Amino acid sequence: MIEELAKAGADVFRINMSHASHEVLHQTVKRIRAVEARLKHPIGILADLQGPKLRVWKFAGGSVNLVAGQTFTLDSEQNDQGNAQRVYLPHPEIIESVSVGDRLLLDDGKLQLKATKVGNGAIETEVIYGGKLSDKKGVSLPDTLLPTGALTEKDHADLLEALKAEVDWIALSFVQRPEDIIDVRKIVQGRAGVMAKIEKPQAIERLEEIVKLSDAIMVARGDLGVELPLEQVPGLQKRMIRMCRRFGKPVVVATQMLESMITAPVPTRAEVSDVSIAVFEGADAVMLSAESASGQYPVEAVATMNKVAVAVESDSNYRNIIRAAQTEPEATAADAISAATRQVAETLDLAAIVTYTASGSTGIRAARERPSKPIIALSPNLRTIRRLSVVWGIHCVQTEDAVNLEDMVDRACVIAYQEGFARPGDRIAITAGVPLGTPGATNMLRIAFVRQDGAGSS
């Protein structure tokens, strides 16, 4: 199935650590790497950490019915089973942090409570929206900044295991503040990319700092839509995508993109529209969750997403919309070269842009420009090309570092020819950093002809 999904267009596979044991993690990584070897195409692996899951405890009858206007207490009485008046909340940090007037959302926001009295190890609340509340349902706190970091003990163990399994990306759930990213970066130490999932109102307040510290961002619309008014989420999605484009950070749009395809072989028109909007806005990747993890039509869901992305990027309006959101290059040689490369490639109608990238930063810069020509990223580092699989429009190839400029031009032309992007007589643009192999030092742009034998001359 992993092979089928990869052939249908999946570039990155997400392993959700909320559901995966360490044994399942290693087994899944092994299977993905076997598929990668068979397809001879780099595949990214993302380990998604669970984050602090806050839940109420159990009820005597398994569930209770709460009525709007009644009083309901969440307390620290561990011994008793809950009833219609109270329930144990196994999170002392919530009880200490909530203030009078704060909202508590239960079961994905289906029930809403408002804190009326706080103290003596309990939160007394008024039920605003009632309904059925059953054992271990989740608690969301849109108005409360919790003192705990985004990394729980379970997350810490899962993170170390994911690094041992050599995954390419670590996604951090329920990020609230920039310090959450810093804590994880200290542990990761560059062994994987760190992707911040934006799903808390507190993260929105410090969005720019979080984006700057992260390697990539995920617009996690599920929990974001629980803790914030739903009508605000589309505007926030636009804002996050634009900010990530500005800072040259890959951005993933996730949650309920093709939700109906969990049980149906075709999506709704609204879902197709939703996926296309993310592509029109300039997202690097769009993500499936239950559709591919537990749905009945995983291959069809991936194929649908792929078809929508291809159709949007072929649309006559796509270029204009992307150009309108184009950000000015920063005053660095690397940014200036990347911007110039796009312009040269489009003006001269080149077959492809070939970028040599040691750390991946040159490839990301090239993609940020959203050229209408294909980008081929060449790197000797397998981890770099796997990590770039989440980035827009990059075709990654592992190759040895060029020994000199002539070898660099030849190698670029041969690979562009072999990978089917350029024919003899075509021209390509080549960007690299000189001296070769220096991370982030893009300072050279060459135009080369692909000769009959596939090699190049500049």
N, C-alpha and C positions, 0 to 999 in steps of 0.2 A: 504493500500500500504506500509506503514512503516513496518508493521508486515511481509509482503511478502519480503521486502528488507532485514530485519533482518534475516529471515529464510534462505535467499539466501546467506548470508555471511557478511552483513554490520555490523561493530562493532561500528562505530561512525557516527552520523548524523550531517552534517554541515548546519547551518542556516546562509544564506548570508544576512547580514544587509544592503547591497546595495539595496535589494529588499523587505526585511521584515519590516513591521511596528512593533511597540511594541506589538500590539494586536496579530499579526500573530506569533511573537516570543513566547509569552506566550501560545498561542493555540497549536503551534507545540511542544513545550516542554511538555505540558500536554499529547498530543497524544503519544509522544515517551515514556514517563514514564508509560503510560497505557500499551503499548506494552511490555515494560521491565517487568512489573508486571506479565503480562500474560505468557511471555516466561520464567520467572524466571531466567533471564540472564542479567547481567549488560550491559547497553548501554551508550556510551559516547555521549555528546552533545557539539559541537563546534560552538561558535558564532563568525562569521568572520566579523570584522569591515571593513567598506568601505574604510577608509583612505582618504587622500586628493585627490579628483578627480578633475583634472584640465581640464577645457573645454573652447573652444572659445564660443563667443556669437552667436546671430542669424544673418542671411543674409536677405536682402530685398526680394529676390526671393526664399528663403529657402535653396539655395545652390549656389556655384560659381564654376567655373572651373579654376584651377591654372595651368599655363604653365611653364615648366622648363626655368630658366633664367630670369623670370620677377621679379619685386620687389613687395613684399607684406608686409604690416605693421600690427602689432598687437599693439593696443593702449588703452588708458584709456578713450576714448570718449564714454561714456555710452549711450548718447542720440540717436546716429545714428545707423541705421541698417547697417550691413556689405555689402561690394560689392567686386568686383574682385581685388580692390587695398588695402583694409583694413578691419579689423574686431575688434570689442571690445573684450578685454581680461579681464574678471572680477577677475583678480588675481594680485594685485599690487606687491605681493612678487616675482612673476616671472619677472615682468618688472624691478624690482630693482636688481634681482640676475643674470640675463643673461649677459654674456660678449660677445664681438665681437668674432665670430668664433664658438660659441656654436651652437649645432644642436637643432632644435625643431621638434619633430615627431608628426604628426597629424593623427587621426583616426587609431590607432593601428599600426602606422609606415608606412601606405600606402603613406603618403605624407611626404616629408622632406624639411625643411627650414634651412637656415644658417644665423645667425645674422650678419649683416654687419654694423649696426649703432645702438647704444643704448643711450637713454637719452630723456629728456623732456617728460617723461611718455609714451614712445613708443619704440618698437623694430622694426627696419627696417630689413627685411630679403630678401635673394635671394632664389627663389624656386629652389631646387635641383631636387626633383622628384615631378612632378605635378599630377593633377587629380582632381576629384570632391571632394569639401569640403562642407559639409552641416552643418546645425544648431547644436550647442552644441556638436561637436565632441571633443574627448579627446586630450590632449596635454601631451606628454612625453618629459622629459628633461634629456637625458643621460649624458650630460656634466656639468650639473649645480647642485650644492648643495644648496637646498632651506633652508632658515633660519627657516621655520616653522617645528614643530614636526610632528610626524606621526598621532597624535590624534587631529582630528577636533572637533568642538562643537557637531556636530551630533554624532561622535564616542563616545564622553564623555557621552552623554545622553544614547546612545545605550549600552555602557559598563556597566553603572549603572543598566540599565534595565536587561541586561543579567545576572549580578550578583544576582539581585533580583529573577530572574527566576531559579537560582542555576544551570547554565550551568557548564560544567566541564572544558572547555577550551575556552580561548579567543585568536583569531588569529588577529595579528596586521599587517595591510597592509602597504606596501611602507616604511618599516623600512629603515632608512638611516644611523643611528648612534646608538651606545650603549645607549645613553641618552634616546632614544625613548622607549626602553624597561624599563629603570629605572622609567620613568614617569608613565608607565602603572602599573608596580609592586607596586608603592606607593598607587595606587587606589585599586588594586585587593587585596592586603594584604593576599595573600595565599588562597583566597576563590576559585580560579580556577587556572589552569595551564596557563602560558603565552607562546603562540606559535608565533615566529617571522616568517613572510613570507618574503623570500629573493627574491626580484624582481627588485632591483635597483642596478646599478653598484657601487654606493656609499657604499651599504651594503657589497658587495663582498670585498671591500678594507679593511673593519674592521670586517671581518667575524668571526675571532676567538673570539674577544671580545663579539660580539653579541651572538654567540653560548653559550659561558660561562654564560651569563646573562639570557638566555632564558630557559624555561622548555622543549621546543621542537622547531623544525625548520620545516618550509614548503618550499620545493623547488617549488616556484610558477613560472613555466616555461613560462606562458603566457606573462606577462609583462616583464619578464627577457629576453625573446626572441624578444621583441620590442626594448628594450633599449640597448641590446648588440647584436653583430653579432650572428645569429642563430647557426652557426657552433661551437660557444664557449659553448653553453648551455649544451650539453652532458658531456663535461669535467668538467664543474662546478658542475653538478649534482653528478658526481663521487666524486669530492673533498668535497662537502658538506656532502654527506653520510658518507664518511670516517672520516671527522672531528667530526661529531655527534657521530659516533661509539666510537671514541677515548675519547670523553668527556662524554660518557654515556648519550647522549640526544636522545630521540626519533626523527625520521625524516620521514616526509611525502612527497611523490612525487606526484605532482598534475599537471593538465591541459592537455587536449586533449589526454588522455591516450587511450580512446576508442571512439574518436570523431565521427567516421562513424556510431556508434551504436545509435546516436541521431535519425537517420532515417532508420537504417538497423538492422535486428535481429542478424546478425553475424558481427564480426569485420574484419578488414583487417589483413593480415599476419603481416604487419609492426607494427600494433598496439599491437598485441599479443606479438611480439618481444620486443616492448617498455616496456610493463608491466613486462615481464619476466626479462628484464635487471635490472629494479629497484629492483626486488626481489633478483636476483643474487648478486647485489651490497650490499644488506643488509639493504634496506629501511625497516622501521617498518610498514609503511602503504602506500597504493596506493589509490589515491582519484579520484572519479568521480565528474564531475561538471554538465554541461548541459545534459549529458547522462542520469543522474538519476533525475535531477531537472525539465527538460522540454522535454526530449527525449521521443520517442514512445515506447522504449523497456527498461525501467528502471530495471526490475527484471532480464532480460537476461543479461544486462550490469554487474550487480553485480555478477550474477552467473558465467559469463565469467571470471571476474577478480579473483574470488575465485578459479575457476578451474585452471587458469594459475598459481596462487600462490602455490596451492597444487602440481601441476605438477613439478614446478621448485624445490620446496623443497624436492621432492621425487627423483629428478635427481641425478645420481651418481656424477656429477661434482659439485653439489651445495656445499657439505661439503668442498671440496678442495678449492673452490673459497672463501668461507666465512672464512676458516681457514687462507688463505693467507693474508687476510685483518685484521686478528685478532690483536688487540692492547694489549700491555703488561698491566697487572693489575697495578693500582697505588699502592704505598706503604702504603696501609691501610688494616686493618684487614678485613673490609667488602669486598674489592675487592679481596683480597687473598682467602677468604672463597668462594666467588662466582666462582672464577677460579678453585679452588680445587673441588668444588661441581660438576661442569661440567665434570671434568676429572674422578672423582670417579663414577659419574652416567654412563658415557660411558664405563669406564673400567670394572665395575661390572655389566653392562647391567641392571641398575635399571629401574623400571617401570615409575618413575616420580621424579621430583624435587619439593618439597613442600617448599614454602618460606613464613614465617610470616612477614608481612610488615605493619607498622603503617602509615608511610608517603608515601609509594610507592617506596622509594629509593632502598630497598633491591630487590624488584621485577624487577626494571629497571636494576640493576646491574646483576641479574641472566640472564635477556634477552640479555644484551650486550654480554654475552659469547656465545650466539647462540648455546645452547646445542642441541644434537640430540634427547634428551628426553623431554617430555612435562613439562612445568612449571605450577604449581598450586600456585597462590598467595592467601594467606588467610589474611584477614584484618577485624577488627571490624568496620572499617570506610567505610561507603558506598561511600563517596566522593572519597576516595582513589581508591577503586576498579573500580569505573566508569572512573576515570582519567586514570587508567592503560589500559583501553580498546584500546587505540591508540598504545600501546607498543607491539612489536613483540612477538608472541608465548606465551602470558600469558593467562591462564584460571583463571578468578578471581572468588572467592567465599567469600561472607561475612559470618563471623563467630565471635562469642565472643572471646575475648582474653583468651588464656589458663591461668589457675590459677597456674600451676606448670609444671615441665618438663614432668612428666608422662602424664598429661592431654594433653600437647602439642603434644607428640608422638601419643597418642590415637586419638586425633582430626584429625591430619594430615592423619593417616592411614584410618580412617573412611571416611573422605571426598574424598581421592584418590580412595577409593573403590566405594563410592556412585556415584561419578562423572564419573565412568567408566574407570579410568586410571590404576587401579591396581586390581589384583585378589588375593584371599587368597594364601599365599605362596610367593608372590612377595615382593621385597624389594624396599623401596623408600629412597631418601635423604631428610633430613629436615634441613633447615637453619633458624636461628632466632638470635635475639639479646638478650643476658641475661645481666641484668634483663629484663624480658619480657616487651614489650610496650615502649621501649626506641627508638625514631626515629633514623634511620641511624646507629644503633650500632650493626650490624651483626657481631657476633663473635663466632658462634657455628655451627657445622656441625654434624648431627647424621645420622646413617643409621638404618632404622627400618624395621622389618618384618610385613607384613599384615597378621594377624591371620584369622582363619576361620570365626570369628564373625565380621571381618572387622576392629577390633581394632588392636593396634600395640604393638610390643615389640622391644626394641632396644638393 
